[in-house]
Amino acid sequence: MDQELRRAAKDLLIRYGGDSFPNLFHAAQGAVVVDDEGREILDFTSGQMCATVGHNHPAIVRAIKESCDTAIHMFSGMIPETVAKLARKLGEWLPPPLKRSLFVNTGSEANEAALRIAKLATGGYEVIALGGSWHGTTGASAAASYASDRRGYGPKVPGGHVIPEPNAYRCPVEHCRDKCDMTCLRIGLSMFDMATDGAPAAAIAEPVISAGGVIVPPDGYFQELRKACDARGMLLIFDEAQTAFGRIGDRFAATKLGVIPDVMSVSKTLGGGVPLAATITSDAIEEKAHKAGFTYYTSHVSDPLPAAVGLAVLETIEREDLIPRAVEMGAYLRTGLETLQQRYEAIGDVRGEGLLLGVELVQDRETRTPHHALGAVTTARCFELGLSMNIRRRPERGSVWRIAPPLTVTAGEIDRAVDILDRALKDGLDTVARG
Ligand SMILES: Cc1ncc(COP(=O)(O)O)c(C=O)c1O
């Protein structure tokens, strides 16, 4: 370990928010990252939720090397062959009428472009988003995000409306308990109808509200939202940054739910760790946006290297049959977490889909008072014991471990992680009790 290098990281980098570790990190392979002490740590966040096929998968490494022999970057008006190939492959995966893609870099950008398309296609500018949502950090994406801190950055993009999220465990309208009856959606829409300027453009939603605490909306929720959008002339946008390409046990949340949005954004899980995202829509909406003068011309739109990686990611998911694997390993991990729930009163709820799981920590199961202190100490203890996972802490909405290993994770790695969670809970409860 190089102390001087650690000091450089501490003194020379802008602190960009979120929790960070004191250690530096050296390498990543499969479901494991290696720190600057040579310690192997299970990575149950798949990097930043991106490495669904595992870190440094040989197919990704090969695609990058081949790009170095052909092309890394091109003039944005030149469509590289790899981009056409990725569009064709994505077309095989997509539910019709979703078909046309724009390839950009990050999830924030993909949502930015999705919202621009919705505004041009409808002529409106108002955007409904869900409480607890996270769509990114750029202008319009940040304006539609309610899990992040919005204070201090000045006026946001006009036209934003928030509706309460369908959180059955911690109902934001204090109405349901354990089963959401969608009162939140009805109230949210009626408030929107009161507040609208008459220029609706879109409703944007994560099919599983991830950063907001791994909240799974009830059956029928998106069918209702779809109808509400149609009735108001708004487009429905699914932000599938975390749900697309297998993580929740289907190609997309859209295919799993049987609800096809007008526009879909995909990002994290498409690039497998390389910056790649896409905004996807139908011929009809693309035509409307194009006729209205749609532009999204950036330095790295349609770049060949990330497209080659995206193609390798999709081919790897197909070849290694990773979607059924997410179902199987997700069920296995969930069983492990539910076993812990039976033993620890502090685990109030275990939820999620496939390999995107959340564990909510509470002071007691009756009042459901969030256990933020336990969330903090258990996350730190897990890291000491060799497991990296995420804690989502929101003062008013609870403390939730977010657990999302790569789809290539083995049963042995899951056993090890559950064992570490067990020890971290035991030690964490002792630490909290000692004050
Ligand atoms: C659902 C969702 N959408 C969009 C984003 C933003 O993506 P990016 O950080 O790649 O800009 C995130 C990031 O965490 C996300 O979780």
Ligand as a Chemical Component Dictionary entry (heavy atoms), coordinates in Angstrom:
data_LIG
# 
_chem_comp.id                   LIG 
_chem_comp.type                 NON-POLYMER 
_chem_comp.pdbx_formal_charge   0 
_chem_comp.three_letter_code    LIG 
# 
loop_
_chem_comp_atom.comp_id 
_chem_comp_atom.atom_id 
_chem_comp_atom.alt_atom_id 
_chem_comp_atom.type_symbol 
_chem_comp_atom.charge 
_chem_comp_atom.model_Cartn_x 
_chem_comp_atom.model_Cartn_y 
_chem_comp_atom.model_Cartn_z 
_chem_comp_atom.pdbx_ordinal 
LIG C1 C1 C 0 -32.023 4.707 -12.530 1  
LIG C2 C2 C 0 -30.877 5.609 -12.869 2  
LIG N1 N1 N 0 -31.001 6.433 -13.907 3  
LIG C3 C3 C 0 -30.007 7.264 -14.268 4  
LIG C4 C4 C 0 -28.842 7.322 -13.555 5  
LIG C5 C5 C 0 -27.753 8.264 -13.962 6  
LIG O1 O1 O 0 -26.811 7.572 -14.668 7  
LIG P1 P1 P 0 -25.303 8.124 -14.795 8  
LIG O2 O2 O 0 -24.772 8.155 -13.414 9  
LIG O3 O3 O 0 -24.670 7.117 -15.693 10 
LIG O4 O4 O 0 -25.392 9.460 -15.415 11 
LIG C6 C6 C 0 -28.658 6.487 -12.465 12 
LIG C7 C7 C 0 -27.399 6.521 -11.711 13 
LIG O5 O5 O 0 -27.203 5.981 -10.689 14 
LIG C8 C8 C 0 -29.709 5.610 -12.100 15 
LIG O6 O6 O 0 -29.603 4.802 -11.055 16 
# 
loop_
_chem_comp_bond.comp_id 
_chem_comp_bond.atom_id_1 
_chem_comp_bond.atom_id_2 
_chem_comp_bond.value_order 
_chem_comp_bond.pdbx_ordinal 
LIG C1 C2 SING 1  
LIG C2 N1 SING 2  
LIG C2 C8 DOUB 3  
LIG N1 C3 DOUB 4  
LIG C3 C4 SING 5  
LIG C4 C5 SING 6  
LIG C4 C6 DOUB 7  
LIG C5 O1 SING 8  
LIG O1 P1 SING 9  
LIG P1 O2 DOUB 10 
LIG P1 O3 SING 11 
LIG P1 O4 SING 12 
LIG C6 C7 SING 13 
LIG C6 C8 SING 14 
LIG C7 O5 DOUB 15 
LIG C8 O6 SING 16 
# 
